[in-house]
Amino acid sequence: MMAKRRARALRSASPRKAGRREGIARPGAGRRQARGAGRREAILAAALDEFSERGFAAARLDDVARRAGVAKGTIYLYFSDKETLFQELIRAMLAPLVGALEAMGGVDMPLPALAEHMADLFVREIYETRRKDVIRLMISEGRRFPKLAEFYYREVLGRVIAAMRATLRRAADRGEAPEALVQFPQIIVAPGLVAIVWSGLFDRYEPLDVRAMMKAHIELLFAGRPQ
């Protein structure tokens, strides 16, 4: 099924299990765990389809279950309600990427070069994947569902902004970035949000070269500063 195929794409974005119990596993335990993980991923993939097509409010768990090829009751073995399912979708798809961005911010290199790496990561791992659908959902649904917006800010956006602000602070101390960027790191990520909104509304009329736009944005930000 389409949802199960898409579930395979989610595996690379799913958080790794922290720690494993030592000892000899019981016969069949590994197969049961694999089946359980597969069902969970199929449900998440189906949920992304439903939320993307219908929005959070109109999406029904019955339809998620149908797409995933499971009984509705199976969903409740993994997620307590629709809100929890949406939150876990955010965590599964975006949390590993947030970790990568946090780690990238600790790399000792000139800020313009680091910004180019981050822009490439955005295009490759967000804009060219279904992760952009999750962000688009938050843009469209966050105001109506403040608990979801709060979760997204805490788990994704707040962590990214904090990491960027720390990186920009170091760069400003070296003369590589203006103080305004330290105060407003949102300026760095603004073209990414523009690209996601544009792709959903206007791309059919005027396709956007996102890589070129990100490159132009970086050049404008750091023009005349040490490279």
Phi and psi in degrees as a GROMACS rama.xvg file:
@    title "Ramachandran Plot"
@    xaxis  label "Phi"
@    yaxis  label "Psi"
@TYPE xy
-57.8373  -41.3765  MET-2
-63.5716  -37.7413  ALA-3
-70.8046  -35.263  LYS-4
-64.9851  -41.3267  ARG-5
-69.126  -25.4614  ARG-6
-61.3324  -32.8166  ALA-7
-63.1229  -34.8285  ARG-8
-67.1322  -28.0639  ALA-9
-73.1659  -21.9044  LEU-10
-59.5289  -37.6615  ARG-11
-69.8903  -19.4012  SER-12
-99.847  -7.43562  ALA-13
-73.5995  139.262  SER-14
-59.7978  139.987  PRO-15
-73.0869  144.436  ARG-16
-66.903  130.554  LYS-17
-84.6143  108.434  ALA-18
78.5179  149.914  GLY-19
-134.93  145.917  ARG-20
-70.3197  139.441  ARG-21
-83.3517  161.223  GLU-22
117.854  177.867  GLY-23
-90.134  124.323  ILE-24
-72.2171  146.614  ALA-25
-69.1864  147.894  ARG-26
-55.3512  132.713  PRO-27
86.359  -13.0716  GLY-28
-64.0515  -41.1125  ALA-29
-63.8728  -39.6802  GLY-30
-66.6613  -40.2007  ARG-31
-64.4789  -40.9237  ARG-32
-64.1068  -40.1702  GLN-33
-64.9887  -41.6071  ALA-34
-63.553  -41.8034  ARG-35
-62.7999  -43.1355  GLY-36
-64.3663  -37.9766  ALA-37
-65.1125  -41.496  GLY-38
-64.394  -42.2341  ARG-39
-61.2117  -43.6327  ARG-40
-67.6108  -36.6345  GLU-41
-64.4221  -39.0378  ALA-42
-65.2547  -43.0531  ILE-43
-63.23  -41.9475  LEU-44
-64.3965  -42.2076  ALA-45
-65.7454  -38.382  ALA-46
-62.795  -40.7623  ALA-47
-60.6196  -41.9613  LEU-48
-61.7149  -47.1394  ASP-49
-66.3306  -47.2489  GLU-50
-62.1055  -39.1341  PHE-51
-66.9617  -38.9656  SER-52
-79.3135  -38.494  GLU-53
-111.511  -16.1135  ARG-54
86.0077  164.662  GLY-55
-65.6292  -44.5357  PHE-56
-64.7475  -43.1901  ALA-57
-83.0673  -19.1873  ALA-58
-64.7921  138.882  ALA-59
-118.571  142.623  ARG-60
-64.7263  -28.355  LEU-61
-59.4839  -42.0291  ASP-62
-74.0182  -33.4339  ASP-63
-61.1424  -45.8294  VAL-64
-61.754  -41.9474  ALA-65
-61.4212  -45.7288  ARG-66
-62.6588  -39.1307  ARG-67
-78.4965  -12.9761  ALA-68
73.9037  32.9789  GLY-69
-130.307  165.395  VAL-70
-72.6473  151.542  ALA-71
-58.2531  -37.6378  LYS-72
-61.4095  -27.3102  GLY-73
-63.7802  -33.8011  THR-74
-57.7371  -39.8675  ILE-75
-72.039  -10.6158  TYR-76
-72.438  -21.6488  LEU-77
-116.31  -29.7342  TYR-78
-137.31  131.117  PHE-79
-73.2613  -28.1267  SER-80
-163.12  -179.125  ASP-81
-64.364  -37.9234  LYS-82
-64.2059  -42.9292  GLU-83
-63.2948  -39.33  THR-84
-60.7199  -44.11  LEU-85
-64.0467  -42.6999  PHE-86
-62.8813  -41.9808  GLN-87
-68.6402  -29.8207  GLU-88
-63.7278  -44.2847  LEU-89
-59.9046  -47.2463  ILE-90
-64.7172  -43.5681  ARG-91
-65.0857  -39.2163  ALA-92
-88.5098  -30.9628  MET-93
-111.083  -27.5292  LEU-94
-58.48  -43.8435  ALA-95
-61.9662  -35.5148  PRO-96
-68.4538  -37.9432  LEU-97
-60.6301  -43.2341  VAL-98
-59.5601  -39.8386  GLY-99
-65.146  -39.5342  ALA-100
-67.0091  -39.2474  LEU-101
-62.4152  -42.9402  GLU-102
-66.6582  -38.8074  ALA-103
-62.9393  -33.9154  MET-104
-65.394  -20.1263  GLY-105
-88.0991  -2.81859  GLY-106
-74.4189  135.856  VAL-107
-87.0891  93.1745  ASP-108
-152.173  160.124  MET-109
-55.3348  142.269  PRO-110
-59.1074  -43.4544  LEU-111
-57.456  -40.8417  PRO-112
-66.9684  -40.0473  ALA-113
-64.1922  -40.1662  LEU-114
-62.7685  -36.2306  ALA-115
-65.2035  -40.5741  GLU-116
-63.9274  -41.7785  HIS-117
-66.0944  -38.3456  MET-118
-64.413  -41.0629  ALA-119
-64.1286  -39.756  ASP-120
-63.007  -41.689  LEU-121
-59.7898  -49.1657  PHE-122
-64.385  -45.9739  VAL-123
-73.136  -40.5649  ARG-124
-104.128  -10.6261  GLU-125
-120.294  -62.9455  ILE-126
-63.2746  -36.7302  TYR-127
-92.0388  12.0854  GLU-128
-130.029  178.65  THR-129
-78.3616  -0.473773  ARG-130
-61.0596  -30.9906  ARG-131
-64.4476  -27.0039  LYS-132
-67.3469  -34.8871  ASP-133
-65.6391  -44.1868  VAL-134
-65.4919  -40.6379  ILE-135
-62.1678  -37.589  ARG-136
-61.0709  -42.5923  LEU-137
-65.4241  -37.151  MET-138
-62.9303  -41.7438  ILE-139
-82.2315  -29.8406  SER-140
-109.172  -15.5773  GLU-141
-58.8216  -38.6714  GLY-142
-68.4681  -35.883  ARG-143
-76.0846  -24.7672  ARG-144
-128.646  81.0746  PHE-145
-60.7278  -27.7884  PRO-146
-66.1396  -37.3919  LYS-147
-68.1336  -39.8078  LEU-148
-63.5404  -41.4498  ALA-149
-62.9601  -42.4879  GLU-150
-61.9704  -45.4601  PHE-151
-63.11  -41.283  TYR-152
-63.7253  -44.2535  TYR-153
-67.6569  -42.8392  ARG-154
-86.5667  -25.2569  GLU-155
-124.427  -72.0622  VAL-156
-62.9417  -45.212  LEU-157
-61.0965  -39.4674  GLY-158
-67.3425  -41.5672  ARG-159
-64.4262  -44.6499  VAL-160
-64.3494  -42.0316  ILE-161
-61.4392  -44.0944  ALA-162
-65.2305  -41.1163  ALA-163
-67.1043  -40.1376  MET-164
-63.074  -41.005  ARG-165
-63.8518  -41.5626  ALA-166
-64.9321  -43.5479  THR-167
-66.6021  -33.2333  LEU-168
-62.1699  -44.9657  ARG-169
-63.8256  -41.0284  ARG-170
-67.1384  -38.854  ALA-171
-64.598  -36.6845  ALA-172
-64.9298  -26.3514  ASP-173
-90.834  -1.6226  ARG-174
83.3118  13.867  GLY-175
-91.1836  -14.0423  GLU-176
-142.915  146.251  ALA-177
-74.1498  154.402  PRO-178
-60.7198  -29.2114  GLU-179
-60.0905  -32.3347  ALA-180
-70.7794  -32.7042  LEU-181
-65.4842  -40.5146  VAL-182
-73.252  -35.7397  GLN-183
-127.668  71.9774  PHE-184
-64.524  -14.4279  PRO-185
-58.5778  -24.963  GLN-186
-60.1229  -35.8173  ILE-187
-62.5572  -42.592  ILE-188
-91.7893  -5.21615  VAL-189
-54.6822  -44.0599  ALA-190
-61.4425  -29.7779  PRO-191
-63.8264  -42.93  GLY-192
-66.1341  -40.6446  LEU-193
-58.2134  -44.4271  VAL-194
-62.72  -41.4508  ALA-195
-67.3693  -43.7818  ILE-196
-64.5226  -44.8485  VAL-197
-60.0783  -43.2222  TRP-198
-63.0307  -31.692  SER-199
-81.8564  -22.3438  GLY-200
-113.241  -42.4169  LEU-201
-123.477  -2.47962  PHE-202
-61.061  -30.9219  ASP-203
-67.1937  -25.2869  ARG-204
-92.234  -37.502  TYR-205
-147.582  90.8404  GLU-206
-56.9778  140.445  PRO-207
-105.164  127.621  LEU-208
-83.1722  94.2146  ASP-209
-68.0419  -40.7685  VAL-210
-60.3099  -44.2261  ARG-211
-66.2187  -38.9413  ALA-212
-64.7424  -42.527  MET-213
-63.6483  -40.752  MET-214
-62.9529  -43.6844  LYS-215
-64.0651  -37.5638  ALA-216
-62.8713  -43.8694  HIS-217
-65.4556  -42.2874  ILE-218
-62.0616  -39.5484  GLU-219
-67.6538  -38.7192  LEU-220
-66.0116  -38.8348  LEU-221
-112.362  15.4731  PHE-222
-59.8906  129.12  ALA-223
80.9006  4.03018  GLY-224
-105.617  162.095  ARG-225
-58.0813  138.494  PRO-226
